[in-house]
């Protein structure tokens, strides 16, 4: 069975401060850390979420 790209597992090197913050968010929101990181990355990469340059 072929995996859907939306569910692809990937290994990332994440600095400790980012991992700790993401883990805290995940605990607070009762989500998995991967879900939190995906949401943050998605918010950053969506055109409407990006800050405009002057």
CHARMM internal coordinates of N, CA and C (Angstrom, degrees):
IC EDIT
DIST 1 N 1 CA 1.4448
DIST 1 CA 1 C 1.5276
ANGL 1 N 1 CA 1 C 109.14
DIST 1 C 2 N 1.3169
ANGL 1 CA 1 C 2 N 116.57
DIHE 1 N 1 CA 1 C 2 N 132.88
DIST 2 N 2 CA 1.4557
ANGL 1 C 2 N 2 CA 121.20
DIHE 1 CA 1 C 2 N 2 CA -179.24
DIST 2 CA 2 C 1.5278
ANGL 2 N 2 CA 2 C 109.92
DIHE 1 C 2 N 2 CA 2 C -83.25
DIST 2 C 3 N 1.2924
ANGL 2 CA 2 C 3 N 115.96
DIHE 2 N 2 CA 2 C 3 N 137.44
DIST 3 N 3 CA 1.4648
ANGL 2 C 3 N 3 CA 121.14
DIHE 2 CA 2 C 3 N 3 CA 179.25
DIST 3 CA 3 C 1.5081
ANGL 3 N 3 CA 3 C 111.19
DIHE 2 C 3 N 3 CA 3 C -80.03
DIST 3 C 4 N 1.3007
ANGL 3 CA 3 C 4 N 116.08
DIHE 3 N 3 CA 3 C 4 N 139.40
DIST 4 N 4 CA 1.4626
ANGL 3 C 4 N 4 CA 121.69
DIHE 3 CA 3 C 4 N 4 CA 173.99
DIST 4 CA 4 C 1.5243
ANGL 4 N 4 CA 4 C 107.93
DIHE 3 C 4 N 4 CA 4 C -71.79
DIST 4 C 5 N 1.3295
ANGL 4 CA 4 C 5 N 117.11
DIHE 4 N 4 CA 4 C 5 N 136.59
DIST 5 N 5 CA 1.4580
ANGL 4 C 5 N 5 CA 120.34
DIHE 4 CA 4 C 5 N 5 CA -179.44
DIST 5 CA 5 C 1.5220
ANGL 5 N 5 CA 5 C 112.20
DIHE 4 C 5 N 5 CA 5 C -57.94
DIST 5 C 6 N 1.3153
ANGL 5 CA 5 C 6 N 117.93
DIHE 5 N 5 CA 5 C 6 N -28.82
DIST 6 N 6 CA 1.4623
ANGL 5 C 6 N 6 CA 120.74
DIHE 5 CA 5 C 6 N 6 CA 179.67
DIST 6 CA 6 C 1.5250
ANGL 6 N 6 CA 6 C 111.44
DIHE 5 C 6 N 6 CA 6 C -64.73
DIST 6 C 7 N 1.3205
ANGL 6 CA 6 C 7 N 117.21
DIHE 6 N 6 CA 6 C 7 N -22.62
DIST 7 N 7 CA 1.4587
ANGL 6 C 7 N 7 CA 121.60
DIHE 6 CA 6 C 7 N 7 CA -178.58
DIST 7 CA 7 C 1.5204
ANGL 7 N 7 CA 7 C 112.56
DIHE 6 C 7 N 7 CA 7 C -106.82
DIST 7 C 8 N 1.3202
ANGL 7 CA 7 C 8 N 118.27
DIHE 7 N 7 CA 7 C 8 N 13.33
DIST 8 N 8 CA 1.4567
ANGL 7 C 8 N 8 CA 121.61
DIHE 7 CA 7 C 8 N 8 CA -175.67
DIST 8 CA 8 C 1.5287
ANGL 8 N 8 CA 8 C 110.99
DIHE 7 C 8 N 8 CA 8 C -68.53
DIST 8 C 9 N 1.3138
ANGL 8 CA 8 C 9 N 115.12
DIHE 8 N 8 CA 8 C 9 N 132.38
DIST 9 N 9 CA 1.4623
ANGL 8 C 9 N 9 CA 120.36
DIHE 8 CA 8 C 9 N 9 CA 175.96
DIST 9 CA 9 C 1.5210
ANGL 9 N 9 CA 9 C 108.43
DIHE 8 C 9 N 9 CA 9 C -86.97
DIST 9 C 10 N 1.3229
ANGL 9 CA 9 C 10 N 115.62
DIHE 9 N 9 CA 9 C 10 N 137.50
DIST 10 N 10 CA 1.4513
ANGL 9 C 10 N 10 CA 121.61
DIHE 9 CA 9 C 10 N 10 CA -178.44
DIST 10 CA 10 C 1.5168
ANGL 10 N 10 CA 10 C 108.50
DIHE 9 C 10 N 10 CA 10 C -139.41
DIST 10 C 11 N 1.3114
ANGL 10 CA 10 C 11 N 116.50
DIHE 10 N 10 CA 10 C 11 N 141.78
DIST 11 N 11 CA 1.4527
ANGL 10 C 11 N 11 CA 120.94
DIHE 10 CA 10 C 11 N 11 CA 176.21
DIST 11 CA 11 C 1.5209
ANGL 11 N 11 CA 11 C 108.63
DIHE 10 C 11 N 11 CA 11 C -95.07
DIST 11 C 12 N 1.3241
ANGL 11 CA 11 C 12 N 116.15
DIHE 11 N 11 CA 11 C 12 N 126.75
DIST 12 N 12 CA 1.4620
ANGL 11 C 12 N 12 CA 122.06
DIHE 11 CA 11 C 12 N 12 CA 178.64
DIST 12 CA 12 C 1.5176
ANGL 12 N 12 CA 12 C 109.43
DIHE 11 C 12 N 12 CA 12 C -124.28
DIST 12 C 13 N 1.3151
ANGL 12 CA 12 C 13 N 116.13
DIHE 12 N 12 CA 12 C 13 N 148.45
DIST 13 N 13 CA 1.4606
ANGL 12 C 13 N 13 CA 121.02
DIHE 12 CA 12 C 13 N 13 CA 171.13
DIST 13 CA 13 C 1.5170
ANGL 13 N 13 CA 13 C 106.88
DIHE 12 C 13 N 13 CA 13 C -94.76
DIST 13 C 14 N 1.3118
ANGL 13 CA 13 C 14 N 116.48
DIHE 13 N 13 CA 13 C 14 N 114.47
DIST 14 N 14 CA 1.4585
ANGL 13 C 14 N 14 CA 122.10
DIHE 13 CA 13 C 14 N 14 CA -177.58
DIST 14 CA 14 C 1.5211
ANGL 14 N 14 CA 14 C 107.86
DIHE 13 C 14 N 14 CA 14 C -118.78
DIST 14 C 15 N 1.3228
ANGL 14 CA 14 C 15 N 115.78
DIHE 14 N 14 CA 14 C 15 N 131.46
DIST 15 N 15 CA 1.4609
ANGL 14 C 15 N 15 CA 119.91
DIHE 14 CA 14 C 15 N 15 CA -179.37
DIST 15 CA 15 C 1.5246
ANGL 15 N 15 CA 15 C 110.18
DIHE 14 C 15 N 15 CA 15 C -64.84
DIST 15 C 16 N 1.3287
ANGL 15 CA 15 C 16 N 115.03
DIHE 15 N 15 CA 15 C 16 N 151.63
DIST 16 N 16 CA 1.4627
ANGL 15 C 16 N 16 CA 121.16
DIHE 15 CA 15 C 16 N 16 CA -173.40
DIST 16 CA 16 C 1.5218
ANGL 16 N 16 CA 16 C 114.03
DIHE 15 C 16 N 16 CA 16 C -55.47
DIST 16 C 17 N 1.3379
ANGL 16 CA 16 C 17 N 117.80
DIHE 16 N 16 CA 16 C 17 N -42.60
DIST 17 N 17 CA 1.4637
ANGL 16 C 17 N 17 CA 119.16
DIHE 16 CA 16 C 17 N 17 CA -177.41
DIST 17 CA 17 C 1.5272
ANGL 17 N 17 CA 17 C 111.51
DIHE 16 C 17 N 17 CA 17 C -64.57
DIST 17 C 18 N 1.3312
ANGL 17 CA 17 C 18 N 116.92
DIHE 17 N 17 CA 17 C 18 N -36.12
DIST 18 N 18 CA 1.4638
ANGL 17 C 18 N 18 CA 121.43
DIHE 17 CA 17 C 18 N 18 CA 178.64
DIST 18 CA 18 C 1.5260
ANGL 18 N 18 CA 18 C 109.81
DIHE 17 C 18 N 18 CA 18 C -70.10
DIST 18 C 19 N 1.3293
ANGL 18 CA 18 C 19 N 116.61
DIHE 18 N 18 CA 18 C 19 N -43.22
DIST 19 N 19 CA 1.4643
ANGL 18 C 19 N 19 CA 121.04
DIHE 18 CA 18 C 19 N 19 CA 179.20
DIST 19 CA 19 C 1.5239
ANGL 19 N 19 CA 19 C 111.18
DIHE 18 C 19 N 19 CA 19 C -62.18
DIST 19 C 20 N 1.3206
ANGL 19 CA 19 C 20 N 116.44
DIHE 19 N 19 CA 19 C 20 N -42.51
DIST 20 N 20 CA 1.4653
ANGL 19 C 20 N 20 CA 120.65
DIHE 19 CA 19 C 20 N 20 CA -179.75
DIST 20 CA 20 C 1.5274
ANGL 20 N 20 CA 20 C 110.72
DIHE 19 C 20 N 20 CA 20 C -64.25
DIST 20 C 21 N 1.3351
ANGL 20 CA 20 C 21 N 116.49
DIHE 20 N 20 CA 20 C 21 N -43.58
DIST 21 N 21 CA 1.4658
ANGL 20 C 21 N 21 CA 120.48
DIHE 20 CA 20 C 21 N 21 CA 178.94
DIST 21 CA 21 C 1.5277
ANGL 21 N 21 CA 21 C 110.94
DIHE 20 C 21 N 21 CA 21 C -64.84
DIST 21 C 22 N 1.3277
ANGL 21 CA 21 C 22 N 116.84
DIHE 21 N 21 CA 21 C 22 N -42.83
DIST 22 N 22 CA 1.4698
ANGL 21 C 22 N 22 CA 120.63
DIHE 21 CA 21 C 22 N 22 CA 179.62
DIST 22 CA 22 C 1.5239
ANGL 22 N 22 CA 22 C 110.89
DIHE 21 C 22 N 22 CA 22 C -65.77
DIST 22 C 23 N 1.3239
ANGL 22 CA 22 C 23 N 117.15
DIHE 22 N 22 CA 22 C 23 N -38.91
DIST 23 N 23 CA 1.4676
ANGL 22 C 23 N 23 CA 120.72
DIHE 22 CA 22 C 23 N 23 CA 178.00
DIST 23 CA 23 C 1.5275
ANGL 23 N 23 CA 23 C 110.42
DIHE 22 C 23 N 23 CA 23 C -64.30
DIST 23 C 24 N 1.3279
ANGL 23 CA 23 C 24 N 117.09
DIHE 23 N 23 CA 23 C 24 N -41.02
DIST 24 N 24 CA 1.4660
ANGL 23 C 24 N 24 CA 120.72
DIHE 23 CA 23 C 24 N 24 CA 178.54
DIST 24 CA 24 C 1.5295
ANGL 24 N 24 CA 24 C 110.38
DIHE 23 C 24 N 24 CA 24 C -63.80
DIST 24 C 25 N 1.3364
ANGL 24 CA 24 C 25 N 116.85
DIHE 24 N 24 CA 24 C 25 N -42.76
DIST 25 N 25 CA 1.4661
ANGL 24 C 25 N 25 CA 120.65
DIHE 24 CA 24 C 25 N 25 CA 177.58
DIST 25 CA 25 C 1.5206
ANGL 25 N 25 CA 25 C 110.52
DIHE 24 C 25 N 25 CA 25 C -62.45
DIST 25 C 26 N 1.3247
ANGL 25 CA 25 C 26 N 116.58
DIHE 25 N 25 CA 25 C 26 N -42.50
DIST 26 N 26 CA 1.4628
ANGL 25 C 26 N 26 CA 121.09
DIHE 25 CA 25 C 26 N 26 CA -179.23
DIST 26 CA 26 C 1.5277
ANGL 26 N 26 CA 26 C 110.76
DIHE 25 C 26 N 26 CA 26 C -62.47
DIST 26 C 27 N 1.3068
ANGL 26 CA 26 C 27 N 116.44
DIHE 26 N 26 CA 26 C 27 N -43.29
DIST 27 N 27 CA 1.4613
ANGL 26 C 27 N 27 CA 120.82
DIHE 26 CA 26 C 27 N 27 CA 178.74
DIST 27 CA 27 C 1.5233
ANGL 27 N 27 CA 27 C 110.60
DIHE 26 C 27 N 27 CA 27 C -63.46
DIST 27 C 28 N 1.3273
ANGL 27 CA 27 C 28 N 116.18
DIHE 27 N 27 CA 27 C 28 N -45.78
DIST 28 N 28 CA 1.4634
ANGL 27 C 28 N 28 CA 121.01
DIHE 27 CA 27 C 28 N 28 CA -179.00
DIST 28 CA 28 C 1.5267
ANGL 28 N 28 CA 28 C 111.55
DIHE 27 C 28 N 28 CA 28 C -63.08
DIST 28 C 29 N 1.3396
ANGL 28 CA 28 C 29 N 116.79
DIHE 28 N 28 CA 28 C 29 N -38.97
DIST 29 N 29 CA 1.4642
ANGL 28 C 29 N 29 CA 121.52
DIHE 28 CA 28 C 29 N 29 CA -176.39
DIST 29 CA 29 C 1.5288
ANGL 29 N 29 CA 29 C 112.82
DIHE 28 C 29 N 29 CA 29 C -92.85
DIST 29 C 30 N 1.3339
ANGL 29 CA 29 C 30 N 116.09
DIHE 29 N 29 CA 29 C 30 N 1.36
DIST 30 N 30 CA 1.4650
ANGL 29 C 30 N 30 CA 122.53
DIHE 29 CA 29 C 30 N 30 CA -177.89
DIST 30 CA 30 C 1.5293
ANGL 30 N 30 CA 30 C 110.99
DIHE 29 C 30 N 30 CA 30 C 53.84
DIST 30 C 31 N 1.3346
ANGL 30 CA 30 C 31 N 115.36
DIHE 30 N 30 CA 30 C 31 N 50.81
DIST 31 N 31 CA 1.4560
ANGL 30 C 31 N 31 CA 122.86
DIHE 30 CA 30 C 31 N 31 CA 178.08
DIST 31 CA 31 C 1.5206
ANGL 31 N 31 CA 31 C 108.72
DIHE 30 C 31 N 31 CA 31 C -127.56
DIST 31 C 32 N 1.3231
ANGL 31 CA 31 C 32 N 115.03
DIHE 31 N 31 CA 31 C 32 N 167.69
DIST 32 N 32 CA 1.4572
ANGL 31 C 32 N 32 CA 120.07
DIHE 31 CA 31 C 32 N 32 CA 172.41
DIST 32 CA 32 C 1.5229
ANGL 32 N 32 CA 32 C 108.30
DIHE 31 C 32 N 32 CA 32 C -78.08
DIST 32 C 33 N 1.3244
ANGL 32 CA 32 C 33 N 116.39
DIHE 32 N 32 CA 32 C 33 N 151.43
DIST 33 N 33 CA 1.4626
ANGL 32 C 33 N 33 CA 120.63
DIHE 32 CA 32 C 33 N 33 CA -178.91
DIST 33 CA 33 C 1.5346
ANGL 33 N 33 CA 33 C 110.87
DIHE 32 C 33 N 33 CA 33 C -60.82
DIST 33 C 34 N 1.3101
ANGL 33 CA 33 C 34 N 117.48
DIHE 33 N 33 CA 33 C 34 N -35.52
DIST 34 N 34 CA 1.4643
ANGL 33 C 34 N 34 CA 120.82
DIHE 33 CA 33 C 34 N 34 CA 177.99
DIST 34 CA 34 C 1.5179
ANGL 34 N 34 CA 34 C 112.49
DIHE 33 C 34 N 34 CA 34 C -62.51
DIST 34 C 35 N 1.3328
ANGL 34 CA 34 C 35 N 115.99
DIHE 34 N 34 CA 34 C 35 N -37.11
DIST 35 N 35 CA 1.4687
ANGL 34 C 35 N 35 CA 120.12
DIHE 34 CA 34 C 35 N 35 CA 177.65
DIST 35 CA 35 C 1.5254
ANGL 35 N 35 CA 35 C 110.73
DIHE 34 C 35 N 35 CA 35 C -65.01
DIST 35 C 36 N 1.3241
ANGL 35 CA 35 C 36 N 116.11
DIHE 35 N 35 CA 35 C 36 N -42.59
DIST 36 N 36 CA 1.4644
ANGL 35 C 36 N 36 CA 120.46
DIHE 35 CA 35 C 36 N 36 CA -179.99
DIST 36 CA 36 C 1.5224
ANGL 36 N 36 CA 36 C 110.34
DIHE 35 C 36 N 36 CA 36 C -64.00
DIST 36 C 37 N 1.3227
ANGL 36 CA 36 C 37 N 117.10
DIHE 36 N 36 CA 36 C 37 N -46.44
DIST 37 N 37 CA 1.4633
ANGL 36 C 37 N 37 CA 120.47
DIHE 36 CA 36 C 37 N 37 CA -179.51
DIST 37 CA 37 C 1.5227
ANGL 37 N 37 CA 37 C 110.34
DIHE 36 C 37 N 37 CA 37 C -64.07
DIST 37 C 38 N 1.3209
ANGL 37 CA 37 C 38 N 117.80
DIHE 37 N 37 CA 37 C 38 N -39.61
DIST 38 N 38 CA 1.4704
ANGL 37 C 38 N 38 CA 120.78
DIHE 37 CA 37 C 38 N 38 CA 177.20
DIST 38 CA 38 C 1.5216
ANGL 38 N 38 CA 38 C 111.18
DIHE 37 C 38 N 38 CA 38 C -62.44
DIST 38 C 39 N 1.3277
ANGL 38 CA 38 C 39 N 116.82
DIHE 38 N 38 CA 38 C 39 N -43.29
DIST 39 N 39 CA 1.4678
ANGL 38 C 39 N 39 CA 120.28
DIHE 38 CA 38 C 39 N 39 CA 179.11
DIST 39 CA 39 C 1.5249
ANGL 39 N 39 CA 39 C 111.25
DIHE 38 C 39 N 39 CA 39 C -63.17
DIST 39 C 40 N 1.3300
ANGL 39 CA 39 C 40 N 116.96
DIHE 39 N 39 CA 39 C 40 N -41.85
DIST 40 N 40 CA 1.4603
ANGL 39 C 40 N 40 CA 120.61
DIHE 39 CA 39 C 40 N 40 CA 179.01
DIST 40 CA 40 C 1.5270
ANGL 40 N 40 CA 40 C 111.22
DIHE 39 C 40 N 40 CA 40 C -65.27
DIST 40 C 41 N 1.3185
ANGL 40 CA 40 C 41 N 116.99
DIHE 40 N 40 CA 40 C 41 N -43.39
DIST 41 N 41 CA 1.4669
ANGL 40 C 41 N 41 CA 120.71
DIHE 40 CA 40 C 41 N 41 CA 178.65
DIST 41 CA 41 C 1.5213
ANGL 41 N 41 CA 41 C 110.58
DIHE 40 C 41 N 41 CA 41 C -64.77
DIST 41 C 42 N 1.3164
ANGL 41 CA 41 C 42 N 116.78
DIHE 41 N 41 CA 41 C 42 N -42.29
DIST 42 N 42 CA 1.4639
ANGL 41 C 42 N 42 CA 121.35
DIHE 41 CA 41 C 42 N 42 CA 179.04
DIST 42 CA 42 C 1.5247
ANGL 42 N 42 CA 42 C 110.56
DIHE 41 C 42 N 42 CA 42 C -62.13
DIST 42 C 43 N 1.3171
ANGL 42 CA 42 C 43 N 117.41
DIHE 42 N 42 CA 42 C 43 N -43.76
DIST 43 N 43 CA 1.4662
ANGL 42 C 43 N 43 CA 121.38
DIHE 42 CA 42 C 43 N 43 CA 179.67
DIST 43 CA 43 C 1.5273
ANGL 43 N 43 CA 43 C 110.77
DIHE 42 C 43 N 43 CA 43 C -62.72
DIST 43 C 44 N 1.3182
ANGL 43 CA 43 C 44 N 116.99
DIHE 43 N 43 CA 43 C 44 N -36.93
DIST 44 N 44 CA 1.4651
ANGL 43 C 44 N 44 CA 120.84
DIHE 43 CA 43 C 44 N 44 CA -179.73
DIST 44 CA 44 C 1.5221
ANGL 44 N 44 CA 44 C 111.86
DIHE 43 C 44 N 44 CA 44 C -72.28
DIST 44 C 45 N 1.3296
ANGL 44 CA 44 C 45 N 117.24
DIHE 44 N 44 CA 44 C 45 N -34.33
DIST 45 N 45 CA 1.4615
ANGL 44 C 45 N 45 CA 120.32
DIHE 44 CA 44 C 45 N 45 CA -174.30
DIST 45 CA 45 C 1.5171
ANGL 45 N 45 CA 45 C 114.33
DIHE 44 C 45 N 45 CA 45 C -90.61
DIST 45 C 46 N 1.3327
ANGL 45 CA 45 C 46 N 118.31
DIHE 45 N 45 CA 45 C 46 N -13.00
DIST 46 N 46 CA 1.4635
ANGL 45 C 46 N 46 CA 120.14
DIHE 45 CA 45 C 46 N 46 CA 178.25
DIST 46 CA 46 C 1.5234
ANGL 46 N 46 CA 46 C 109.26
DIHE 45 C 46 N 46 CA 46 C -75.51
DIST 46 C 47 N 1.3328
ANGL 46 CA 46 C 47 N 117.96
DIHE 46 N 46 CA 46 C 47 N 131.33
DIST 47 N 47 CA 1.4690
ANGL 46 C 47 N 47 CA 121.28
DIHE 46 CA 46 C 47 N 47 CA -175.74
DIST 47 CA 47 C 1.5306
ANGL 47 N 47 CA 47 C 114.33
DIHE 46 C 47 N 47 CA 47 C -52.89
DIST 47 C 48 N 1.3113
ANGL 47 CA 47 C 48 N 118.88
DIHE 47 N 47 CA 47 C 48 N -40.19
DIST 48 N 48 CA 1.4639
ANGL 47 C 48 N 48 CA 121.45
DIHE 47 CA 47 C 48 N 48 CA -177.90
DIST 48 CA 48 C 1.5276
ANGL 48 N 48 CA 48 C 111.79
DIHE 47 C 48 N 48 CA 48 C -67.07
DIST 48 C 49 N 1.3229
ANGL 48 CA 48 C 49 N 117.24
DIHE 48 N 48 CA 48 C 49 N -25.36
DIST 49 N 49 CA 1.4562
ANGL 48 C 49 N 49 CA 120.97
DIHE 48 CA 48 C 49 N 49 CA -176.88
DIST 49 CA 49 C 1.5274
ANGL 49 N 49 CA 49 C 112.17
DIHE 48 C 49 N 49 CA 49 C -86.60
DIST 49 C 50 N 1.3287
ANGL 49 CA 49 C 50 N 116.96
DIHE 49 N 49 CA 49 C 50 N -18.71
DIST 50 N 50 CA 1.4594
ANGL 49 C 50 N 50 CA 120.01
DIHE 49 CA 49 C 50 N 50 CA -177.73
DIST 50 CA 50 C 1.5231
ANGL 50 N 50 CA 50 C 111.22
DIHE 49 C 50 N 50 CA 50 C -75.01
DIST 50 C 51 N 1.3352
ANGL 50 CA 50 C 51 N 116.93
DIHE 50 N 50 CA 50 C 51 N 137.82
DIST 51 N 51 CA 1.4651
ANGL 50 C 51 N 51 CA 119.15
DIHE 50 CA 50 C 51 N 51 CA 177.01
DIST 51 CA 51 C 1.5272
ANGL 51 N 51 CA 51 C 110.71
DIHE 50 C 51 N 51 CA 51 C -67.55
DIST 51 C 52 N 1.3110
ANGL 51 CA 51 C 52 N 116.31
DIHE 51 N 51 CA 51 C 52 N 145.99
DIST 52 N 52 CA 1.4649
ANGL 51 C 52 N 52 CA 120.80
DIHE 51 CA 51 C 52 N 52 CA 178.79
DIST 52 CA 52 C 1.5163
ANGL 52 N 52 CA 52 C 109.80
DIHE 51 C 52 N 52 CA 52 C -78.55
DIST 52 C 53 N 1.3188
ANGL 52 CA 52 C 53 N 115.51
DIHE 52 N 52 CA 52 C 53 N 144.27
DIST 53 N 53 CA 1.4612
ANGL 52 C 53 N 53 CA 120.48
DIHE 52 CA 52 C 53 N 53 CA 175.67
DIST 53 CA 53 C 1.5141
ANGL 53 N 53 CA 53 C 109.33
DIHE 52 C 53 N 53 CA 53 C -90.44
DIST 53 C 54 N 1.3201
ANGL 53 CA 53 C 54 N 115.47
DIHE 53 N 53 CA 53 C 54 N 143.56
DIST 54 N 54 CA 1.4751
ANGL 53 C 54 N 54 CA 119.80
DIHE 53 CA 53 C 54 N 54 CA -179.85
DIST 54 CA 54 C 1.5117
ANGL 54 N 54 CA 54 C 111.78
DIHE 53 C 54 N 54 CA 54 C -78.88
END
COOR INIT
IC SEED 1 N 1 CA 1 C
IC BUILD
